[in-house]
Amino acid sequence: MKQHVGCILFLFLSWMGVALPAAGKPMEKPSARVRGVWMHPGFFGPDKSIAKEKMQATLDAYAQAGINTLFILVKNTTGHVYFNSEIGQRDNAYDWDFFALFLSEAEKRKMEVHPWFCVFPEIAMLGQVGRHPEWLISNPKREMVAVANPALPAVRAYEKSMILELAQKYAVRWVHLDYIRYPCEPVEPYFSFDRETLRLFKEDTGIDLTTVKNRDTGSIAWNEWLHWNRERVTLFIRELRTGLDAINRKVKISAAVFNDAATARIMVGQDWVTWAQEGLVDMVSPMLYTDRCDHFEKKVRQAMADRRGRVQLCPGIGVGSNSLYQWASPESMIKQIAFCDSINADGVVFFSSYSLDQPFLEKLQGLK
């Protein structure tokens, strides 16, 4: 009888649109809403003593403003890393363990740390990537872009190895993935047409892409190509999840994702809804950088529906303005936070430490 009642309750809650956790993996609610910020080593500089002083002052100010979660860059888009790595190439300007010091200062203030990897960009072609230029994505004309190709098993293994290396060396509870997708520049979509990728695609699907003339979404073959590339990115997440699960402590995955899930899965192969449904990630942060609160709210509502309660959802709020972007002012930032809280999002993440200056921190202090 209890089993029947449970089934009826499950169906009723689903019909009512109540978010339910993925089967076999209850969602863990954080003890408090996430108030996070994306941060860069360059914000502190390469001089260790100066960097330490700035870390202490910055994190103290953040703590007073209610910030409890720090997303610190440990692999940037050039391919340089900022932790003690035997696999990746460290930034020569930082001849000390930047991440270890940052982690220590954050832990003193009981702040959660997500080491942040820009996964596939390799602009400087460092280390193993420099020795394997065939790992880079190339278009049908064999013109390359400095992004490692997720379709290649060797690329996935290399990028995964650095993340696992950090997770094993440092007592972290999270890793954070950014650029976990195909490039959107110079064009969308930008999948790789190198010979090895086309061979793997033909091996898996039986389709010789070189013979496909109709390359649009009306073509079954072209849709298979879009799907197959999208699955290579998801396969990376699965492989990373398996590797992290083998570590003798729990390490969760958070991901910065594009703001429209339906578009991202087609144009850049980023299927973060599937990642949430399969329990492959534990938190997603759609990057919703705008000063238009109406646009922000529309996208947050959609993201809440897409994730269906299966992962923590912490929208990214872009703060400040520059010559390229007009992001949230202190006033619109507060409105965006309030909206996220009102619909029970799990928190927000601010981009970035460079622009989260005193006017924004003062507004955040007023929320405490």
Secondary structure, DSSP 8 states (H G I E B T S, - for coil): -HHHHHHHHHHHHHHTT----BTTB-----SS-EEEEEE-GGGT-S-HHHHHHHHHHHHHHHHHTT--EEEEEEE-TTSEE-S--SSSEE-TT--S-HHHHHHHHHHHTT-EEEEEEE-SB-TT--HHHHH-GGGEEE-TT--EEEEE-TTSHHHHHHHHHHHHHHHHHS--SEEEEES-S---SSSSS-----HHHHHHHHHHH---GGG----STT-HHHHHHHHHHHHHHHHHHHHHHHHHHTSSS--EEEEEE-S-HHHHHHHS---HHHHHHTT--SEEEEB---S-HHHHHHHHHHHHHHHTTSSEE--EEEBSB-SS-B-B-HHHHHHHHHHHHHTT--EEEEE-TTT--HHHHHHHHTT-
